[in-house]
Amino acid sequence: PHDACSVPRLLVSVRDAAEARLAAEAGADLVDAKDPEDGPLGALPPEHVSAILAAVAGRALTSAVAEPLTT
């Protein structure tokens, strides 16, 4: 069983650093980086994800969609 205090409660999906900063400042527990215009699993470019991580600055958990691997 998970401790209710350690489970994220508010997930906010963002597409850029400005949205990520607002989400973190508003108290989001998890900031999820994705591009909804590219579908529910739309990946952002790595440089956008890096900027989002910098904007959140450890104030929330983060996640991001990865590009599919090609062989």
Phi, psi and chi 1 to 4 in degrees:
 res  aa     phi    psi   chi1   chi2   chi3   chi4
   1 PRO       -  141.1   -1.0    2.3      -      -
   2 HIS   -87.5  142.0  -70.5  -80.6      -      -
   3 ASP   -72.0  126.2  176.5   16.4      -      -
   4 ALA   -58.0  -27.7      -      -      -      -
   5 CYS   -75.5  -21.6  -66.7      -      -      -
   6 SER   -97.5   -5.5   66.3      -      -      -
   7 VAL   -92.8  128.5  176.8      -      -      -
   8 PRO   -57.6  141.2  -21.5   30.7      -      -
   9 ARG  -111.6  -31.3  -66.3  176.2  -61.2  -87.3
  10 LEU  -123.7  112.8  174.5   61.6      -      -
  11 LEU  -102.2  130.8  178.5  147.7      -      -
  12 VAL  -124.3  123.1  178.8      -      -      -
  13 SER   -87.6  132.6  -65.5      -      -      -
  14 VAL  -130.9  157.0  -59.4      -      -      -
  15 ARG  -115.4   -7.6   13.0  175.5  168.9 -142.8
  16 ASP  -153.3  174.2   59.5   39.1      -      -
  17 ALA   -64.4  -36.4      -      -      -      -
  18 ALA   -63.5  -44.6      -      -      -      -
  19 GLU   -64.7  -39.3  -71.0 -178.5   -2.9      -
  20 ALA   -63.1  -42.6      -      -      -      -
  21 ARG   -61.3  -45.6 -170.9  174.1  -59.8  104.4
  22 LEU   -61.8  -43.4  -73.1  171.4      -      -
  23 ALA   -61.8  -45.4      -      -      -      -
  24 ALA   -65.0  -42.4      -      -      -      -
  25 GLU   -65.6  -29.2  -71.1  171.4   -3.7      -
  26 ALA   -82.6   -4.5      -      -      -      -
  27 GLY    97.7   19.5      -      -      -      -
  28 ALA   -58.1  139.6      -      -      -      -
  29 ASP   -83.4  -31.5  -63.7  -61.1      -      -
  30 LEU  -139.5  125.1  175.7   61.1      -      -
  31 VAL  -107.0  118.7  176.1      -      -      -
  32 ASP  -109.0  118.6 -179.1   42.0      -      -
  33 ALA   -89.9  119.6      -      -      -      -
  34 LYS  -161.3  163.8   67.9  172.5   72.2  171.8
  35 ASP  -110.5   98.6 -177.2   -0.1      -      -
  36 PRO   -65.2  -21.1   21.3  -28.9      -      -
  37 GLU   -70.6  -15.0  -68.7  179.1   14.6      -
  38 ASP  -103.4   21.9 -159.7   19.4      -      -
  39 GLY    96.7  176.1      -      -      -      -
  40 PRO   -65.1  -19.5   20.2  -28.2      -      -
  41 LEU  -119.4   35.2  -63.0  177.2      -      -
  42 GLY   -68.5  118.0      -      -      -      -
  43 ALA   -81.6  144.2      -      -      -      -
  44 LEU   -95.0  156.2  -68.6  169.5      -      -
  45 PRO   -61.1  147.4  -19.8   29.9      -      -
  46 PRO   -53.9  -36.2  -25.3   33.1      -      -
  47 GLU   -67.0  -30.7   59.2  -87.8   11.2      -
  48 HIS   -69.7  -41.3  -71.1  179.1      -      -
  49 VAL   -62.8  -41.6  175.1      -      -      -
  50 SER   -60.7  -42.2  -67.1      -      -      -
  51 ALA   -65.7  -37.0      -      -      -      -
  52 ILE   -65.4  -44.1  -73.3  167.7      -      -
  53 LEU   -60.0  -42.2  -71.0  172.0      -      -
  54 ALA   -64.7  -38.6      -      -      -      -
  55 ALA   -68.8  -37.3      -      -      -      -
  56 VAL   -70.9  -37.6  171.7      -      -      -
  57 ALA    51.0   42.8      -      -      -      -
  58 GLY    77.7    3.9      -      -      -      -
  59 ARG   -78.9  -10.3  -66.1  175.7  -73.6 -177.6
  60 ALA  -153.7  161.3      -      -      -      -
  61 LEU   -67.7  154.6  -63.5  173.3      -      -
  62 THR  -132.0  153.7   54.9      -      -      -
  63 SER  -147.3  159.5   65.0      -      -      -
  64 ALA  -150.9  152.4      -      -      -      -
  65 VAL   -85.9  135.1  175.7      -      -      -
  66 ALA   -97.5  148.5      -      -      -      -
  67 GLU   -63.6  147.3  -71.8  -73.9  -23.3      -
  68 PRO   -64.5  144.4   -3.5    7.5      -      -
  69 LEU   -75.8  140.0  -65.6  174.6      -      -
  70 THR  -113.6  148.2   57.1      -      -      -
  71 THR  -111.3      -   55.4      -      -      -
